[in-house]
Amino acid sequence: MRHLSWALLLACTACAATPSTPLSPEAAACQEGVYNDPAVKELIEIGAGSQYFMNEHQQDLKLAKADAMLRCLQSRGLAPLGGGVERPKVAN
């Protein structure tokens, strides 16, 4: 349950346009670096010319961003490592 709470918190943090509380410099760097993640880049590049693709894969992009944010925070020691239950992957 604790890990699910972290995942939800990170997903909200990654999607917030203006955070209500200031992010630490490390978390802000992670948030900015999300777009450098290979999975995020791939989805953005594929969908750049196709509105249909972006409409169909918006959830995939959102999950890829949340995963990238979580990995970055974990690498900096700001989020717990592993354990718990992984979020189910939805097959398209």
N, C-alpha and C positions, 0 to 999 in steps of 0.2 A: 504494500500500500504506500509505503514511504517513497519508493522509486516511481510509482505512478504519479504521486504528488509532484515530484521533481520534474517529471516529463511534462506534466500539464503546466507547471510554472515556467519551464523553459519555452514551451510552445507559445504561451501568452507573451513572454518577454520578447521572443523573436518576432512576433507579429505586431507588437505595439508600435504605433507611429511615434508617440512621445511617451516615454516611461514616466510613471507617476513619481518614482523615486530614482535619483541618479544612479547609474550603473557604476560599478567600480571600473577603473581603467582596464583591468584584465577582461571583464565581462563586455565592456564596450568594444575592445579589440576583437573579441570573439564574434560579437554581433556584426561588426563591419567585415570580418573575414569569412562570414558564411558564404558569400558569393564567390569565394575562391575555391570552395570545395568542389572536387571533380563531379560528384553526382548532381549538385545544384547547377554547375556550369553546363553540364550536358543537357539537362532539362530545359534550361533557358535557351541554349543554342538551337536545340531541335525545334522549340516552340516559337522562336523569334519570327518566323515568317508565316506562322499558321495560327490564326485565332482559334480555329477548331481544336488544335492540339492543346493550346493553353487552357481552353475551357474544360476539356476532358481530363487534363492532367494537373489541374490546379492543386488538388489534394496531394498528389505525389510530390509536387514542388514544395508544398508546405511541410510535409513530413521530412523531405530531404534537408530543408533548412533547419528544422528542429533537431534532426540527428547530427548535423554538422555543428550546431551550437553546443549540443550536449558533449560531443567528442572534444571540442575545443575547451570547454569548461573543465572536463575531466582531465585533460592533458595539463591544465594549469592548476589542478588540485582544488577547484571551486565546486565540483560536483562529485558525488560518490561514484566509485568505479564499479561497474558490473553488478552482478547479483540481481535478484528479483526476477520479474517476469518481463520479457520483451514484448513490446507493443505488437499486436498481430499485423501482419502484412496483408493488404487486400489485393487479391489478384484481379487484374483488369480483363 
